[in-house]
Amino acid sequence: MESIQDGAERAGQDRKHSDKGGGKASAGAGEAGNEPAIENKGGEGVGPRAGGRSLRLVMPGAGNAGGHANTERMPDPVPSAQMTLVEQLTEWARLRIDERVFRAGMRMPSIRQLAQEKGISRFTVVEAYERLVALGYLESRRGSGFYVRERAGQHAAGIAATPPLSPSARAIDVTWLLRSMFHSAEPHKAPGWGFLPNDWLDGELVGSALRGLGRQPGNHFLASGTPQGFLPLRQQLRTRLEELEIGVTPEQIVMTSGITQAFDLIARQFLHPGDAVLVGDPAWFVMFARFAAQGAQVMGVPYTADGPDLEALERIVQAHRPKLFVVNSVLHNPTGTSLSAARAFRLLQLAEQYDFLIVEDDIYCDLCPPGHAATRLASLDQLRRVIYLGSFSKTLAANLRVGFIAASPDLAVTLTDSKLLTGMATPEINERVLYKVLTEGHYRKHVERVRMRLDRARDDTRRALEDLGLRMFPGQSAGMYLWADTGRDTNAIATAGHEEGYLFAPGSLFSPSQMPSAWMRFNVASSTDPGMLRFLAGQLER
Ligand SMILES: Cc1ncc(COP(=O)(O)O)c(C=O)c1O
């Protein structure tokens, strides 16, 4: 039996239905010009069970830069022997609509073309489409065909203030990558993954801290933590920040559920509909959607080998007078570059001159090797115009969700109030775990080991990608990522990869414009698998 592969474990829950066979074609389900086709690989017939046959589909609008469609295989949510062709087709479409590979408003392949070209009964296609209509995934438009329905909540992570996307860009978006990350394939198949694989981290660091906490007498786990977060941890963070020459008191530190919550609090505090907010182009994409949800205009500042292009920034600032500029000053995601001292100094001058705040996201702080030329804006400015963000998601455990904001005293109070209103206190158990890890003395050794391993992996990944003809962004000498120019539409590569169980992070996701891009982010801890590199080579030859 040919297996139909995909990482679609959660699909196919209603798979017990039997195939009742036919169904009537919707009136006027019409033809489409540039449409997907199904190939019935396992022989003909729409019997009660598919008996292990698999279907091959050609995706609409997910082609390469030249517009050719990609062939993709039907997923195997359950062994295909247990599913009828109708069920397989239904699950296949349902999964893609859930993951926004097929997006609201997209036209589905026509019944006749699918049935004729690939020798599947029209009734099979009709039945699957009708089921998808009944499930609320599709709508039938008289005389025009079947379309993916807009469903409640689908907008939430979209970017409101961006131009319409080209057909190839439409296949993939931020939500798609985030969802994929949460049920992704194994690390060796996930060069687009944004975290280190578990076996690079030290589970025992967290495990022994948890066990230690569990042995402590008393009921300190039961009551809510304090609004700003666990005080001993904030005192410890003050010491760490002093090492970076950022002077703070514990009262200026607000613990958050990762930097993601810090962005949420900052967006609520500073952004109103129509306000401009500047981010890198490229930059970490989740914040784009958060700012856009606030009604803000998210604008991208191009990047150079040592940080944002300040001439471009000044032009944008003069035209749009932004409230905030978010900058990942050290080991920027995705370019891996760090801000030079000269650029940091000039950036602060511009912030002063044009009166905007800088949000400095320093999530990769501990991956920065000693001696690496990197300037923190917060150390130059001492938290007057700069709001500094930190997190332990990359180096310790994303699951702990412990991050923090360091800000001026007044702002720390305001953001704490906002934190209380939106989520009460952050979990103190997690903060106590982090406190134990940081104070028991093994964390530094752990990050040192990770950095050394990253250095080797970066060299290997760079070599492998350059052998495939990829061009590296200049100035990447540390951190988790390589940002590389593939010379192809990376949305198409990511879409094709998805069908083979690979998770790629295409460049379009990292741009607030979401325009198709030839750039791709590679996590060096997950990018040397020979199978993945062969797959990539195949895509580049197309
Ligand atoms: C630049 C950047 N900022 C913030 C985050 C999110 O961090 P957290 O897990 O602390 O919410 C990430 C995660 O990928 C990131 O790359």
The ligand as an SDF file (V2000), in Angstrom:
LIG
                    3D

 16 16  0  0  0  0  0  0  0  0999 V2000
   13.1490   38.0080   17.6200 C   0  0  0  0  0  0  0  0  0  0  0  0
   12.1630   37.2580   18.4620 C   0  0  0  0  0  0  0  0  0  0  0  0
   11.4580   37.9170   19.3910 N   0  0  0  0  0  0  0  0  0  0  0  0
   10.5610   37.2730   20.1580 C   0  0  0  0  0  0  0  0  0  0  0  0
   10.3080   35.9280   20.0190 C   0  0  0  0  0  0  0  0  0  0  0  0
    9.2680   35.2680   20.8940 C   0  0  0  0  0  0  0  0  0  0  0  0
    9.7850   35.0120   22.1220 O   0  0  0  0  0  0  0  0  0  0  0  0
    9.0260   34.4090   23.3750 P   0  0  0  0  0  0  0  0  0  0  0  0
    9.0490   32.9240   23.2530 O   0  0  0  0  0  0  0  0  0  0  0  0
    9.8290   34.9050   24.5220 O   0  0  0  0  0  0  0  0  0  0  0  0
    7.6450   34.9470   23.3870 O   0  0  0  0  0  0  0  0  0  0  0  0
   11.0250   35.2070   19.0660 C   0  0  0  0  0  0  0  0  0  0  0  0
   10.7620   33.7810   18.8850 C   0  0  0  0  0  0  0  0  0  0  0  0
   10.9710   33.2030   17.8600 O   0  0  0  0  0  0  0  0  0  0  0  0
   11.9790   35.8890   18.2690 C   0  0  0  0  0  0  0  0  0  0  0  0
   12.7000   35.2660   17.3390 O   0  0  0  0  0  0  0  0  0  0  0  0
  1  2  1  0
  2  3  1  0
  2 15  2  0
  3  4  2  0
  4  5  1  0
  5  6  1  0
  5 12  2  0
  6  7  1  0
  7  8  1  0
  8  9  2  0
  8 10  1  0
  8 11  1  0
 12 13  1  0
 12 15  1  0
 13 14  2  0
 15 16  1  0
M  END
$$$$
